[in-house]
Amino acid sequence: MYAIIEQGGKQFKVSQGDVINIELTEVAPDAKTIELNKVLFVSDGEQVKIGTPYLEGAKVIASFKVSAADAVVKGPKVIAMTFRRRKNSAKKIGHRQKYLQVTIDSIEA
């Protein structure tokens, strides 16, 4: 069984046991699970359910391996460089996005 969910403007294909990095959201520090309600598609191999745009009553339950505060991981560093051929006109800017790392526990449709 797998589902396609939307979280943080991105879509993820998930099944039970998958570990994914989602956008950093407000979660209580002592929370054990997070509920993802924006389910677009669910398939169990035989039956397919497609939402318009989301499925009513469908949800994906995900949990943190460690506490919610420690589940924050850093993504790859992105470097932007602007350059003009003038003296002292090169600018280097770096950015590193933070994500929440979650494990998919169950898909309810």
C-alpha positions as CSV (number, residue, x, y, z in Angstrom):
1,M,0.0,0.0,0.0
2,Y,1.3,3.5,-0.9
3,A,0.0,7.0,-0.9
4,I,1.0,10.3,-2.4
5,I,0.9,13.2,0.1
6,E,1.4,16.9,-0.1
7,Q,3.4,18.7,2.6
8,G,5.1,22.0,2.4
9,G,4.3,22.5,-1.3
10,K,6.0,19.2,-2.3
11,Q,4.5,15.8,-3.0
12,F,5.9,12.6,-1.6
13,K,5.2,9.0,-2.5
14,V,5.2,7.1,0.8
15,S,4.6,3.6,2.0
16,Q,4.7,2.1,5.5
17,G,8.2,2.2,7.0
18,D,9.6,4.9,4.7
19,V,11.8,7.6,6.2
20,I,11.3,11.0,4.6
21,N,12.4,14.6,5.2
22,I,9.5,17.0,5.3
23,E,9.4,20.8,5.6
24,L,10.0,22.1,9.1
25,T,6.6,22.7,10.8
26,E,5.5,23.7,14.3
27,V,5.3,20.6,16.4
28,A,5.1,20.3,20.2
29,P,8.6,19.3,21.6
30,D,7.1,16.3,23.4
31,A,5.1,15.0,20.4
32,K,5.6,11.4,19.3
33,T,3.6,11.5,16.0
34,I,2.5,13.9,13.3
35,E,-0.7,13.5,11.2
36,L,-0.4,14.4,7.5
37,N,-4.0,15.1,6.2
38,K,-3.3,16.2,2.7
39,V,-3.5,12.9,0.9
40,L,-3.8,13.0,-2.9
41,F,-3.8,9.4,-3.8
42,V,-4.0,6.0,-2.1
43,S,-3.4,2.6,-3.7
44,D,-3.4,-0.9,-2.1
45,G,-2.5,-2.8,-5.2
46,E,-6.0,-3.6,-6.2
47,Q,-8.1,-0.6,-5.4
48,V,-7.1,3.0,-6.2
49,K,-8.6,6.2,-4.6
50,I,-7.9,9.6,-6.2
51,G,-8.7,12.8,-4.4
52,T,-10.1,16.1,-5.9
53,P,-7.6,17.5,-4.8
54,Y,-7.5,15.7,-1.4
55,L,-9.2,12.5,-0.2
56,E,-11.8,13.0,2.5
57,G,-11.0,11.2,5.8
58,A,-7.6,9.9,4.6
59,K,-4.5,10.5,6.6
60,V,-1.0,9.3,7.0
61,I,0.5,8.9,10.5
62,A,4.2,9.5,10.9
63,S,6.4,9.3,13.9
64,F,9.8,10.7,15.0
65,K,12.7,8.3,15.6
66,V,13.8,10.5,18.5
67,S,12.0,13.4,20.1
68,A,10.4,16.1,17.8
69,A,13.1,18.6,18.8
70,D,15.9,16.3,17.9
71,A,14.2,15.1,14.6
72,V,15.4,18.3,12.8
73,V,18.1,17.5,10.2
74,K,20.0,19.7,7.8
75,G,19.8,19.4,4.1
76,P,22.6,20.0,1.6
77,K,24.3,23.3,1.5
78,V,23.3,25.5,-1.5
79,I,25.8,28.1,-2.6
80,A,24.8,31.1,-4.8
81,M,27.5,33.2,-6.4
82,T,27.1,36.6,-8.1
83,F,30.0,38.0,-10.0
84,R,30.7,41.1,-12.1
85,R,34.2,41.8,-13.4
86,R,34.7,44.8,-11.2
87,K,36.9,45.2,-8.2
88,N,35.2,43.8,-5.0
89,S,32.0,42.9,-6.7
90,A,31.8,39.1,-6.1
91,K,29.3,37.9,-3.5
92,K,29.0,34.4,-2.2
93,I,25.8,33.4,-0.3
94,G,25.2,30.1,1.3
95,H,22.0,28.5,2.6
96,R,21.2,25.3,4.4
97,Q,17.6,24.2,4.8
98,K,16.3,22.4,7.9
99,Y,13.9,19.5,7.7
100,L,11.9,17.2,10.0
101,Q,12.9,13.5,9.6
102,V,9.8,11.3,10.0
103,T,9.0,7.6,9.6
104,I,5.7,6.6,8.1
105,D,3.8,4.4,10.5
106,S,0.4,3.9,8.8
107,I,-1.8,5.0,5.9
108,E,-5.5,5.3,6.6
109,A,-7.9,5.7,3.7
